[in-house]
Amino acid sequence: MKDGHGEAYREEAYELLAILEQSLLELEKAPADEEIIGSVFRAMHTIKGSGAMYGFDEIASFTHDIETVYDLVRSGKSVVTKELIDLTLSACDQIKEMVGAPNGAPSDIVKAKEIIDAFRRIIGQTEKSEKAETSEETIAKDGIPETKEEEKTATYRIRFQPFPQIFLSGTNPISLLRELSDLGQCKTIAHTEDIPLLPDINPEACYTSWDMILRTNKGINAIRDVFIFVENDCKLNIDLIDRDDFIETDIEYKRLGDILIDRGDITAEQIHEAVNKQKPLGEILVDAGVIAPDKVASALAEQAVIREARKERQAKDMAGSIRVPADRLDALVNMVGELVTVQSRLSQASVLLSNIEFIQIAEEVERLTAELRDNTMSIRMMPIGSTFSKFNRLVRDLSRELGKEIVLSTGGAETELDKTVIEKLNDPMVHLIRNAIDHGIESPAERVKLGKPRQGNILLSAVHSGAFVLIQIIDDGAGLDKNAIFRKAVEKGLIMSDAVLSEKEIFSFLFAPGFSTAKVVTNVSGRGVGMDVVKKNIDALQGSVEMSSKTGEGTTVTLKIPLTLAIIDGLLTRISDTFFVIPLSAIEECIELTCEDAEKSHGQNFINIRGEIVPYIHLRKRFGIGGKRPDIEQIAITRYDNNRIGLVIDEVIGEHQTVIKKLGRLYRHVEEVSGATILGNGTVALILDLPRLIAKTQMEEKNALCERLIN
């Protein structure tokens, strides 16, 4: 079974381990929280049970004693300590390795045994403590021995209706019934009326359902744990129908009709019709003069409201979700992208043909394509909180390794980003958080000397900003020493010692390869590797990264990331017979550039826009495109590093829904272009990478200026 269902189990196990790790970190802060304890137990219980079901016996065996310990904690027989949290987190790491291993076996058998032995010692200590408590008689003040109150025995009605496909998940319902019978006195009745005739039977389908009457003192949670693996593969009803502390004056139980109605096997109307077709109870009572008609109407209204509310709850319970492999979702997005391109061609063709009916069809296809595109892209969107939650463990472990006290808080976790963007954000954010912990936050003693709280703080926040998401990593540490950064830049020959730079320009040196101001190299950082990787990864996402800092108060790193990398709204432009797409979210305005305006700048590439001097880049010259310049050119004004910069093109054609296609390996060294798209007429248009284009142009102009000054 491992071969057929191993990937499904691994995917589920990784999700459960992420939930488990987050729950453990929360439990460390609130060790007595029963809800979190239950969450930890259920996650471990599911990992163990699913592992046994899918043939991962090593994992099931490894997690058995861990589950036992948290069952003791859940029942109040053991307590949560920091040592237990540390041990369980180590066990999570071990399980993660085992899940990823081809055979499900631990890579470090010695370490796995040490972890299990530690959990078994906890179990042994708890059992010894229990025996000591039960062997000693505690005498009350009046001399009468006190006895521990036993849990109340209760009777439950359980209806278990497996879905026909339950066998396909490897579940044997009979094993569940046997496990249930171990909880107490159980009477089981099988319902076989849905089993078809032999010629129509499907041997892989389950047609039987069961009713169980269970009398136990284990509680309803123990019953639910039996069915924890099949909650999505069955209809399950558990009703408390009797308990030892219920006070009943009548020894007789409900009438047969009432029981059948409670079970849902028959309706009250059917019973009334069967019993000599008597009148409804309300009519009988009204006819007898016992009650007024409005009283009966009020009771019937209450009955109808409750019935409708329960129907709604049942509908919500039945509603679920399906798991789709990421490659299928990517294939769907690619097909939608192709559809957008075809739709653009259709719209263009309909305009050229000037056929009213054809144009109407093209407009309808355009509307449906837009809806399909938006819905498909929304499927790929995920809350960034799923990434934020992973860093709690990183902050906890690293702060303890460095002897610091740090609390991680988050904001805007519900902000959504494209799945592929979130996946590529993990490594850059790990580098930034590690730097904040190692270089930013001071030691507790040092913070106290500076008048700060012993505990340092790191805040991760995310917020939408147009077609982008702004992610900030903020710490309240020592901040950046711009003088030390400047001296290091001079030492490395990046600038002259008499250079005059802004604070932002000085901080930008931190992203240079091999640049580090750390005096000591540690296991965490100090080798100058990391920040340049952050810059490259963020650039690859078509985003930007900025740093700001106040000495003694902390540092803020801001990542500006596009919502998606698959389809963007672009501004289609033309230079001669070459087409370029500029991301629409980056454009502030478009203005005209006449020959007179160009002459006024005396070759300096500046234009006066409503009293503001704005530099511009002439893309025709930049890309070496031949042909005659038009008398009136267009400037698309964008913003880079909080400065307005213009891009000169021949013509602005208009907005264009752009499906991004990667360039081939032959063009992997082209930096100013991030990709390409296909226009409606089949022509290829290049998508400009504005940050790289502007940065490279500015660097070349600075180098040219330095050469002129030297010469």
N, C-alpha and C positions, 0 to 999 in steps of 0.2 A: 504493500500500500504506500510505502514511502516514495516510490518512484512516481506514482500517479498523482499523489496529493502533496508531495514534499514542498513544492513552491508555494502552494496555498497556505500550508502551515507556517513556512518561514515568514511569509508576508504578515500573517496574523500575529506571529510571535514577536516580530520586531515592533509592531504597533503596541502590543501588550507590554513589552519591555519599556517602551517610551513612557507609557501611562504609569507603569510600575515605578520607574525611576522618579517621575514627577511626584507621585503620591508619597514616596519615601522621603523626599526632600520636604514636602509639606508636613509629613508626620513628625519629622525631626523638630519642627517648630511647634507642633501641637500633638504631643505624644499620647494624649488621652482622647483624641477625637475618634469616636467610634466609627463614623462614616468613612474616614480615611483608612482606618484599620481594616474595615470591611472591603474597601477598594483594593488594598494591597493583597488581602487574602484571596479575593475573587480572581485577580489577575494571575496570581501564582497558581491557583487551583485550575484555571483555564489552560495555562501553559502546560501544567502537568497532565491534565486529562486529554488535551488535544495531542500532546506528544505521544501518549500511550495509544491513542486512537489511530494516529498516522504512522506508527512504527518507529518513533524516536524514543526508544526505551531508555537510552542513556539519560536523556533530558528528563523523562518522567521520573526515573529513579533519583536523579540529582535533586529535583525540586520537591520530592515527597517530604523530607524532613523539614524543609523550609516552610512548606505549607502547614505542617503540623505545629511548628512554633507559632505561626501567626494565628492558627486556630486557638492555641492556648491564650494568646494575647486577646483575641476576640472574645473569648469566654471569661476574661478577667483573671485567669490563672497565672499569667505572666505579664510583665510590663515592658514598655518600649524604652530602650536606653540608647545612648549615642553609639555604644559598641554594637548593639544589634543593628542599627541603621548602617553603620560602616560595613558590617559583615554581610548584610543583605545587598548593599550596593556592589560589593565584591562578587557576590553570587550572581547578580544581574550581568556583570561583565563576563563572568564565566559562561552563563547561559547564552549570551549573545555570541560568544565564540563557538559554542556547541551548535547553535542554530545554523551558523554559517559554514560549519564543517560538513564535508560530503557525507560522512557516516554518523554525524550527530554526536561524536565522542569528544571529550575534552582534550585540548591540545596539551595542557599541563595537568597530568593525572595527579601529581603530588599536591599541587595547589587546590585542585578540586576536592581531594580527600581531606585536606586541612579545613576547608570551608564546611564540609559536611560534618566532620568531627566536632567542629565548634557548635554547629546547630544541635547536634545530638547531645552535647554536654548541657546545653540550655534545657533540652527536653528532660534529661536525667535529673537536673537540679530541680526542675518544676515538679516532677513525679515524687522526688524525695520529700519536698516541702509539703506536698499534698498528703503523703502517707503520715508525716509527722503531725499534721493538723488533725487527721482522722483518728490517729492512735491516742492522742491526748484528749482527755475529757475536760472540758471547760466547765467549771462550777459557777453557777450564778450566785448572787449575793445571798439569796434565800436558801442556798444549799442544793438546789435542783439542777441537775446537769442540763446544759444547753445543747440542743441538737440543731444541725444545719438544716435549714428549710429546703426541701426538694422542689425542683421545678414542677409546675403544675402539668399534669397530663391532659392532653387535649385530643379531640377527634377532628380529623380533616376529611373533607370530600375532595378528591383529586380526579380531574378528568383530563386524560392524556390522549390527544388526537394527533398522531404523527402525520405529516404531509406525505403523500405517496412517494416522493423522491428521497426520503430520509435514508434509505439503504445506500444511496450513492455517496453519502458522506462517511460511510464506514461505521454507522451507528447501528447497534443491535438493541432494539427497544426492550427485549427481554432482560438484558443485563441491567437496564435502568430499573425495571420492576423488581428485580432481585435486590438491588441496592436499596430501593425504597423499603422493601420488606424487612431489611436489617434494622430499620429505625424503630420498629415496634410491632404491635399487633396489626396485621394488614389483611384485608379481604379484597381480592381482585376479581373483577368481572370483565370479560372480554366481549366486545361488540363486533360481531362478524357479519352483520347484515349487508355491509357494503362490498363484501367479497363477490366478484362476478363469477359467472359460470366458467368452467375450466377452459373452453376454447377462447374466451375473452380475457383470461388472466394474464397479467404482465409479471413475470417472476421477479423483476427488479423493483416492483412497486409494493408499498405497504398499504393494505386495505383495512387493517384492524385498528381499533381504538380501545382504550381501557378506562374503566372507572375503578378507583381504589378508595376504600374507607380505611384510613390509617389512624390508629390510636397510639400516640407517642408523647414523650416528654422532651423531645429534642428541639421543638420549636419550628416555626415555618421556614426560617432561613436554611435549616438543614434539609428540608424538603426541596426548596428551590435549588440548592447546591447540586442535588441529584440530576436535575434537568438543565444545569447551567450551560452545557455544550450544545443543547438542541433547542434553545429558546427560539431561534429563527427558523427551525424546521418543524414546528408543531404548533398546535393550539393547546395551551395549558391553562387550566383553571384550578386554583387551590382555594377552598372555602373552609373557614373555621365554623364547624357546626355544633361543637360542644366542648366544654372545658370543665375540669373538676371544681373550679371556684364559681361556676355559674349556679345561681340559686334558682331552682325550678320547683314549683309546688305540685306540678303534675308529672307523675311517673311516665305517662304516655308521651310518645314523640309525635311529630307532625303526622297529619293524615297522609295517605298515599298520594292523593291529588296534590297536596302542598309540596311534597318531596319532588314529584315529577315536574311541577312548575319551577321549583327552585333549581332543578338540574337543567331546565330548558328542554326537556324531552317532549313536553306537551304544553299547550297554552291553556289558559283558564277558559277561554271560549270553547275549546274542544271538550273540556271536562263538563262544562255546563250543557253543551249540546248532547253529550253522552248520557248525562243524568236526567233522563226523561224530558230533555229539552225544556228545562225549567227557565223561568224568567231570570234576567240578570239580578244579582243581589241588590243592587241599588233600587231597581223597580219594585222588588219584593218589599224592601224596607219602606219605600215611599207609600206603596199601596197599603201597608200595614199601619201607616200613620206614625211610625216610630221616629222618622227623621224627615226634615224638610228637603224638597228637591234641590235647592241651591247648595245644601251641605254635601249632597251626593255629587253634584256637578263640580264642586270645589275639589273633592277628593279625586275625582276622575281626571281633573286638570293636573293635579299634582302627579298623578300616576303617569300621565302622558309626557310631562316635562322630564321626569326622572328617566323614563324609557328612552326619550330622544337624546338626553345627555349621555346615557350609557352607550347608545348606538354610536355617538360621535367619538367617545373614548375608545370604543372597540375599533372604529375605523382608523383612528390614529395609531392604535397598537398594531394593526395589520400593515400599516404603511411602513415601508422600509427603504433600504438603499441597496444598490448592487455594486460589486467591486469590478472595476474594469482595468485591465492591464494598461500600463502607461503607453506602450508602443501602439496599441489600438487607438488610444486617444490622440497620439501624435499623428497617426495615419489619417484620422478624421480631420484634424486641423489642416493637414496638407491638402486633403481633397477639397475642403472648404476654400482654401487659398486658390486652388486651381479653378474652382467654381466662380470665385470673385473675378478672376482674370477673364474667364469666358463670358461672364455677365457684362463686363466692361466692353468687350468686343461686340456683344449683341447690342448694347445700348448705342455704341458708335455706328454700327451698321444700320440700325433702325433710323437714326438721324440722317444718314447719307441717302437712304432710300426714300425718305420723306413719305413713308406709308403710315397713315394714322393708326390703322389696326396693328401694324407691326410695332409701332412706337408704344401703344398701350400694353401690348404683351411684354415688351422689353421693360417697361416701368414696373409691371407686376412682378416680373422675375427679379428686378433690382430690389424691390421691397422685400420679397421672400428671402433673397440671398442675404440681405442686410440682417434680417431677423435670425436666419440660420447662423450667420457669422457671429453675431452678438451672443447667441445662446451657446454656441460651441466654445467661444472664448471664455464665457462665464464658467463653463465646466472645468476649464483648466485653472481657474482662479482659486487660490487657497489662502486662508488667513495666515499672516506672517507669524502669528503666535505659535504655530507649530515649530517654527525655527527658534523663536525666542526661548521656548520652554527647554530646549536642549542645552542652553547655556547655564542653567542653574547648577547642574552637576559640575561643569567646568569651573565656575566661580567658586563653588564650595571646595573642591579638591585643591585648586591652585592657591586659594587664599590660605588654606591650612598648611600647604607645603611651604609657603613663604612666611608663615607666622603672622598673617594679617587677618583682620576681622572685616569682612566685606559683605554687604547685602545687595543683591541684584533685584531691581524692580523694573517693571515693564509698563508701557502705555501704548495704546493703539494696537493691541494684539489682534484685533478683529480686522485690521486693514488687509485687504486682499491684493495678492500679486500672482502673476503667472507662475505655474508650477515649476517650469524650467528656470525661471529667474530665481525663485526661492532656493532651489537646489544649488545654484551657482553662488549664492550669497553666503553659504555656510562657511567656507574657508576664509574669505576676507574678514568676516565678523569674528571668527575665532582669533585671528591675528590681532585685531583691534582690541578685543576684550583682554587678551593675554597681555598686551602692552599696557592697557589701563591698569591692570592689577599689578604688574611688575614695576613699571616706571611711574605710573600716576599716583596710585594710592600709597600713602606713607604707612609705616608700621604704627601699631596702636600707641606705643610710647612717644613716638615722634609727633603724632597727631595731638596727643594730650599736651605736649610742650608748646605746640602752636595754637592751643586754645580750641582745637577741633574735637568733636566727639571721637571716641576710640574707634567706632565703627565707620568704615568708609562706605560710600554709596556709588553704585553704577546704575545708570538709568538707560534702558533701551526703549526707544519710542519710535512710532511710525505714524505717518499721516499722509493722506492723499494731497497732491498738489498738481491739479490738471491731469496730464497724461503720465505723471510721474508719482513716485512714492518717495517721501523724504524720511530716511532712517537716521536716527541720531544715537550715538554712544556717548553718554555724558558721565564724567566722573568728577568727584569733588576732591581730587588729589592735589599734588604740588603744582600742576600746570607745566607748560613748556618753557624752557629757558632759551629765549630767542638769541641771546648773546652767545651761548654755548653752541647753538646750531650754526650761527653765523661764523664763529671761529672754526668749526669743523668743516664748513663749506669752503672757507679760505684754505684750510690745511689740505683739503682734497683737490684744490685747484679749480673748484667750480665757479668761483667768483674772485674778483680782485679785492684786496683788503680795504680799499677806499670806496667800494661800491655802496650806493645808497638804495636800499631795498625796503619795500613795505613789509609789514608783519606777515601778511599772507604769502608774499614771495619767499620770505625766510622759511616759513613753515613748509613750503612746497619742497624744500630740499630733503625733508624726511622721506619722501617717496623715491629718492634717487637710489639706484642699486648699490648695496654695500654701505649705505650711510647709517651710522649709529653714533649716538653721543654717550652710550653706556660706558662707564669706566671699568665695569667688571662683567665678564661673560658668564651667564648663568645657564641652567638647563632650560630656562624659560625664554630668554631673549638676550640681545646684546651683540649678536653676530652681524647685524645689518641685513638680515634676511627676513622678509615679512612685509614691510610696508611697501616695497616696490612690487611685491606680489599682489598686494591689495590693490594698488593702482592699476596694474595690468588686468586683473580680474574685473574690476569695476569698469574699466575702459571697454573690455570685451562685451560688457552688458549694455554698452552705449550710455553709460552713466558717468557721474563725476563724483569726486571725493574732495571735501574741504575740511580744514582744521582751524579751529579758533581756540584761544586759551588766555587765561588770566593767571599770572604767577601767584601761587598760593591758594587759588580758588578752584582750579580744575581745568579740564580740557573737554572740548566738544568736537566730535568727528561727525560730519554730515555726509551721508551717501544719498545721491539723487539717482534713482533707478527708474527706468521706464516700466510701465505696467506690464507690457508684453513685448516679446521679441518676434512674434509671428506675423501680425498684421498691424500696420500703423496708418494713421491719416497723414498724408504728405502733401506738400506743395510741389506740383509738377512744373518744371521750368525748362527752358531751351536755350542752348548756346549754339548758334549755327544749326547743324543738323544733329546735334548731340543733346540727349535729354538727361536731366538730373532731377532727383527727388530730394527735397529738404524736409525733414520732419516738421509737420505743421505746428506741433506744440512748441517748437523752438523759435518760431517766427512771430515778431511783435508787430511789424508793419512792412508795407512795400511802398517805395517812392520811386520817382523817375530821376534818372541821371542824364542830363543833357550835355552836349559838347562844351557849352559855356561853363557849366558847373565843374566839369573835369579840368578845364583850363585854369579856373580860379585857384585850384589847389596846387598848381605849379608842379605837377608830378608827384605830390606827396600822398595821394590817395586819401584825402579827407573831404568830408562834405558837411556843410552847416545845415542842421535840421532843427528848425525852430529855436535857434540860438545855441544849440549843442553841437560841438565838433565831434563827428563820428568817423572813425577810420573805416575803410572798406578794403576788401580783397577782390581783385579783378580776376574772376574765375577763368575767363578766356585766356589771359596771360598765364595764370597759374597752371592750367592744364595744357597749354600750348595748342589751343584750338585755332585753326586758320579761318579764313573767310573775312568778309567785310563787317565791321562793327556797324550796328544800326545808329541812326542819328540820336535816337532816344533809347537809352538802356534802362533797366530796372535794377533797383537795389532792394534785396530782402534783408531787413534789419533783424538781427538775432542778438542774443546776450551770452557773453562768456566771461566767467569770473566777475560777475556783476558789472561788466562793461559792455556797452552797445557796440556791435561790429556789423558792418554791412557786407553782403555778398552780391557782386555785380553779375547779372545775367542778361541775355538778350531779351527774353520774354517770359512773363509769368502766365502759364496756361490755365492754372486753376487747381482746385483741390483734387486729390486722387487717392483712392483707397489702395494702399500699397501692400502687396504680399511680398514679404522679404524672402529673397532667395540668396543662399550663400554663394560666394564666388568660388571658383575652382581652385585647386592647389597651385595652379600656375600664377594666380594673383594673390597668393597669401602674404606677399610682402607689400602690397598696396595699402598704405595706411589711411589715406584720406577718404576711402570708400568703404562703407560697412557691408554693402551687399548690392543686389540688383533686383529689379522687378520687371514684369512684362506688361507692356501697355496693351490697350484694346486692339491696336492694329498689328500686334506682334513685335513691335519695336522694343528693344531693351533699354531701360533707363537705369542709371547708376544712382544709388542712395548715398548721399554724402554723410560722412562721419564728422560732424561739425567740431566736436572738441579736438580731435586729432588734426583736422585740417587747419583750424585756427592756431593751435599750439605750435604745429610744425612751421606754419608761415611766420609766426612771431619769432620763433627761434632762428629761422633763416635770416630774417630782417635784422635781428640783433647781431648775429655773426657778421653779416655784411657791413653793418655800421661799425663794428669793432675793427674790421679789416681796413675800412676807409680811414678810421682815426689813426690806426697804426701806420698806414702808408702815407 
